[in-house]
């Protein structure tokens, strides 16, 4: 189903652990699971690698153009390998979801996300898939730029990592074309509550037959 997985973020150690790099965190996890190594690719403006999955080539890409030029990298690789927009999945940070939430969607607007905005422009299409990784909102629009470029506190990072874990486990379903089941797994923020164990039925005791009961031996 997918031929290209993209994780959005900013290059450089100063941005490595910031909220805006949640897409990179997810792609790093996928690369580790698939044992794929990412190498600098000047022609694709980023770090790229590939893996063989179910007999098909799957490309992984981390643009190193900074967020607002992400589309330059995505479009370069997609055009070179003739990958259509609907065969691309882009993982990115999402202000409108709390940490720990993740959502999968196809198409739609960029909602002010500069990385998505440039991908729209460079591909000439919005018909690609997005994995939206919740990072929460500061509550004030003027604080957004500062918020996304800050490291989340430990509790929020753990929640984001939990969402990344769910999305990583759902990838085999996505690659097999089972979008409904993958979506259900990704969107589930809490595991189902286990049902309490059934109590065993009370032991049945049969009254002793007075005619056949024997007295205990001395």
Secondary structure by P-SEA (a helix, b strand, c coil): cccbbbbbbbbcccccccccaaaaaaaaaaaaaacccccccccccccccccccccbbbbbbbbcccccaaaaaaaaaaaaaccccccbbbbbbbccccccbbbbbccccccccaaaaaaaaaacccccccbbbbccccccccaaaaaaaccccaaaaaaaaaaaaaaaaaaaaaaacaaaaaaaaaacccccccccccccccbbbbcccccccccccc
